[in-house]
């Protein structure tokens, strides 16, 4: 099994910064993409940022230029540096990894999720 543990959420004023971290542990063979989603109250989970195994990154338009995703393959961690935070960034943030696994029909990729961490930005 694979477990993801997040840390770094909290309360910050508008214009401030937070850094989220996510550590994967367990029976990890390798990790493909890693990233972050967020969920606002009453809304669907939305993708925030993704980083591939080759460290290519992709961001939601709403966070481009403000958020930076990074990963440490040796430690199986993914981080999200969030700068210039705004009240509309308030949400529960979830990390994920895409983990290749052996299935009865061959290789498959399973997505694992963290437990979520609350980020609140006050105006």
C-alpha positions as CSV (number, residue, x, y, z in Angstrom):
1,X,0.0,0.0,0.0
2,X,1.0,3.6,-0.5
3,X,0.3,6.5,1.9
4,X,0.5,10.2,1.4
5,X,0.9,12.6,4.3
6,X,0.5,16.3,3.7
7,X,1.7,19.2,5.8
8,X,1.9,23.0,5.7
9,X,-1.6,24.3,5.5
10,X,-2.9,27.1,7.6
11,X,-4.2,30.6,7.9
12,X,-2.5,33.5,6.1
13,X,-3.3,37.1,5.1
14,X,-3.9,38.0,1.5
15,X,-0.5,38.6,-0.2
16,X,1.2,36.1,2.0
17,X,2.8,32.8,1.3
18,X,2.5,29.1,2.3
19,X,4.4,26.0,1.4
20,X,2.6,22.7,1.2
21,X,4.5,19.4,1.4
22,X,3.4,15.8,0.6
23,X,5.5,12.7,1.4
24,X,4.7,9.3,-0.1
25,X,5.6,6.1,1.7
26,X,4.9,2.4,1.5
27,X,5.4,-0.1,-1.3
28,X,6.5,2.4,-3.9
29,X,7.9,1.1,-7.2
30,X,8.2,4.4,-8.9
31,X,6.1,7.5,-9.3
32,X,4.9,9.0,-12.5
33,X,3.2,12.4,-12.2
34,X,2.7,14.1,-8.8
35,X,0.6,17.1,-8.1
36,X,-2.0,19.1,-6.2
37,X,-5.7,19.6,-6.5
38,X,-8.0,21.8,-4.4
39,X,-11.6,21.8,-3.4
40,X,-13.7,24.8,-2.5
41,X,-16.8,24.3,-0.4
42,X,-19.7,23.0,-2.5
43,X,-17.5,22.7,-5.6
44,X,-15.7,19.9,-7.5
45,X,-12.0,19.2,-6.9
46,X,-9.9,21.2,-9.4
47,X,-6.4,20.6,-10.6
48,X,-3.9,23.2,-9.3
49,X,-0.4,21.9,-10.5
50,X,1.2,18.8,-11.9
51,X,4.9,17.8,-12.2
52,X,5.9,14.8,-14.3
53,X,8.7,12.3,-13.6
54,X,10.9,14.4,-15.9
55,X,10.0,17.5,-13.9
56,X,7.9,19.1,-16.5
57,X,5.3,21.3,-14.8
58,X,1.8,22.5,-15.6
59,X,-0.4,24.9,-13.7
60,X,-4.0,26.0,-13.6
61,X,-4.4,29.5,-15.2
62,X,-5.6,30.8,-11.9
63,X,-2.3,30.1,-10.1
64,X,0.3,30.6,-12.9
65,X,3.0,33.0,-11.8
66,X,2.1,32.6,-8.1
67,X,2.5,28.9,-7.3
68,X,5.5,26.7,-7.9
69,X,5.5,22.9,-7.8
70,X,8.6,20.9,-7.2
71,X,9.5,17.3,-6.3
72,X,12.3,15.3,-4.7
73,X,12.4,11.9,-6.3
74,X,14.9,10.5,-3.7
75,X,12.5,11.4,-0.9
76,X,9.2,10.8,-2.8
77,X,8.0,14.2,-1.9
78,X,6.1,16.9,-3.8
79,X,5.9,20.5,-2.7
80,X,3.8,23.5,-3.6
81,X,5.1,27.0,-2.9
82,X,2.2,29.4,-2.9
83,X,2.9,33.1,-3.1
84,X,0.7,36.2,-3.4
85,X,-2.2,34.2,-1.9
86,X,-5.7,35.6,-2.4
87,X,-8.9,34.8,-0.6
88,X,-10.1,32.9,-3.6
89,X,-7.3,30.4,-3.0
90,X,-9.0,29.3,0.2
91,X,-9.7,25.6,-0.1
92,X,-8.7,22.1,1.0
93,X,-5.6,21.1,-0.9
94,X,-5.0,17.5,-1.8
95,X,-1.7,16.0,-3.1
96,X,-1.7,13.0,-5.4
97,X,0.7,10.6,-7.1
98,X,0.3,8.4,-10.1
99,X,1.8,5.0,-9.2
100,X,2.4,2.2,-11.7
101,X,1.3,-1.2,-10.4
102,X,1.0,-4.7,-11.7
103,X,-2.6,-5.7,-12.5
104,X,-4.0,-9.0,-13.7
105,X,-4.0,-7.6,-17.3
106,X,-0.6,-6.0,-17.1
107,X,0.7,-2.7,-15.8
108,X,-1.7,0.0,-14.7
109,X,-1.4,3.4,-13.0
110,X,-3.2,4.0,-9.8
111,X,-3.8,7.4,-8.3
112,X,-3.3,7.9,-4.6
113,X,-4.5,10.9,-2.6
114,X,-3.4,12.7,0.6
115,X,-5.9,13.4,3.4
116,X,-6.2,17.1,2.5
117,X,-4.9,20.2,4.2
118,X,-6.9,23.4,4.8
119,X,-5.5,26.7,3.4
120,X,-7.4,29.8,4.5
121,X,-6.5,33.2,3.1
122,X,-8.0,36.2,4.9
123,X,-8.7,39.5,3.2
